[in-house]
Amino acid sequence: MNNSGIAVLLGLILVLGGCGTNNSNNPANINGTWSATLTDPDSTPAFAFTTSFTQMTGNLVSVTNFTFTTSTPCFVSGETETASFILSGDFSGNVAGAFQLIIKSGNPGGDTLTLQGTVKNNTITGTWTLVGLGSGCSGSGNFAITKM
């Protein structure tokens, strides 16, 4: 085998070797703990929460340790969260793509908070919409989620 063939083979081994690793030390990896701030259209704070994201198979994302850090009558307890990312990236760990997170209230029931935006490295930005049954449980605005 000539030198260029060996170089290509070694490069392929290095690239494939990195595909299955858990890259938790990479700051651009989507896995980890995140902190969100949601603001009204006039930039006043509306909601805040922390959560952990873990990329699953395909576009699915596991959402765990979800906690509102602001008090809200729309989400008292028993929320369920569903998230998805349509990611792209490079071999340097630079992550980018579309993001969606849906939070449904448990108690009281009937309120749904939807966040849609884009992820780029350690920041997710976009818009949010709250549709609900209770007083004050509707609105929209912008959000920023940063990796902690």
C-alpha positions in Angstrom: 0.0 0.0 0.0 1.4 3.4 -0.9 1.8 6.3 1.5 -1.4 8.1 0.3 -3.5 5.0 0.8 -2.2 4.6 4.4 -2.9 8.3 5.1 -6.5 7.9 3.8 -7.0 4.7 5.8 -5.7 6.3 9.0 -7.9 9.4 8.5 -10.9 7.1 8.0 -10.2 5.2 11.2 -9.9 8.4 13.2 -13.2 9.8 11.8 -15.1 6.6 12.4 -13.5 6.1 15.8 -15.0 9.4 16.9 -18.6 8.6 15.7 -19.6 6.4 18.5 -18.0 8.2 21.4 -19.8 10.1 24.1 -18.3 13.6 23.6 -19.6 15.1 26.9 -16.5 17.3 27.2 -17.3 19.0 23.9 -18.9 22.4 24.7 -20.8 22.3 21.3 -22.4 18.9 22.0 -26.2 19.2 22.5 -26.1 16.8 25.5 -26.1 18.5 28.8 -27.9 20.9 31.2 -29.4 24.1 29.6 -31.0 27.3 31.1 -33.8 29.1 29.3 -35.1 32.6 29.5 -38.4 33.4 27.7 -39.4 37.1 27.2 -42.6 38.9 26.2 -42.5 41.0 23.0 -41.6 44.0 25.1 -38.5 42.0 26.4 -39.9 41.6 30.0 -39.2 38.2 31.5 -42.1 35.7 31.1 -40.7 32.3 32.1 -37.5 30.6 32.9 -36.5 27.0 33.3 -33.6 24.6 33.4 -33.5 21.2 31.8 -31.2 18.5 30.5 -31.1 17.4 26.8 -29.8 14.1 25.5 -29.7 13.3 21.8 -31.5 10.0 21.1 -32.1 8.1 17.9 -32.9 10.2 14.9 -34.3 13.7 15.7 -35.6 12.6 19.2 -34.3 14.3 22.3 -34.7 13.1 25.8 -35.8 15.9 28.1 -35.1 15.3 31.8 -34.8 17.3 35.0 -37.1 20.0 33.7 -37.9 22.7 36.2 -39.5 26.1 35.9 -37.4 28.6 37.8 -40.1 31.2 37.7 -43.5 30.8 39.4 -46.4 30.3 36.9 -50.0 29.3 37.5 -50.0 27.7 34.1 -47.6 24.9 35.1 -47.9 23.8 38.7 -46.9 20.2 38.4 -46.8 17.1 36.2 -45.6 18.7 33.0 -44.5 16.6 30.1 -41.9 17.7 27.6 -41.2 16.5 24.0 -38.2 17.9 22.1 -36.6 17.4 18.7 -33.6 18.7 16.9 -32.8 18.4 13.3 -29.1 18.8 13.6 -26.2 19.3 11.2 -22.6 19.7 12.1 -19.0 19.0 11.4 -16.3 16.8 12.7 -15.0 19.6 15.0 -18.2 19.3 17.1 -19.9 22.5 15.7 -23.6 21.8 16.0 -26.4 23.7 14.2 -30.0 23.1 13.2 -33.7 23.4 14.0 -35.1 23.0 17.5 -38.6 22.4 18.9 -39.7 21.9 22.5 -43.3 21.3 23.6 -44.3 21.5 27.2 -47.7 20.4 28.2 -49.1 21.2 31.7 -50.2 18.4 34.0 -51.8 20.4 36.7 -53.7 22.5 35.8 -54.3 20.7 32.5 -54.8 22.2 29.0 -51.8 24.6 28.7 -49.2 24.1 26.0 -45.9 26.0 25.7 -44.2 25.6 22.3 -40.7 26.8 21.6 -39.4 26.8 18.0 -36.0 28.0 16.9 -32.5 27.2 15.9 -29.5 25.8 17.7 -26.0 26.9 17.1 -23.2 25.5 19.3 -24.1 26.4 22.9 -27.2 28.6 22.2 -30.7 28.0 21.1 -32.8 31.0 20.1 -36.3 31.4 18.7 -39.9 32.2 19.5 -42.4 30.7 22.0 -46.1 30.5 22.1 -48.3 29.6 25.1 -51.9 28.5 24.5 -53.9 27.8 27.6 -57.1 27.7 29.4 -56.3 29.6 32.5 -56.2 33.4 33.0 -52.8 34.7 31.9 -51.9 31.4 30.3 -51.5 32.6 26.7 -48.9 34.7 25.0 -45.8 34.7 22.8 -42.4 36.1 22.6 -38.7 35.2 22.2 -36.4 32.8 24.0 -32.8 32.1 24.5 -31.5 28.8 25.9 -27.8 28.5 26.8 -25.8 25.5 27.8 -24.7 25.6 31.5 
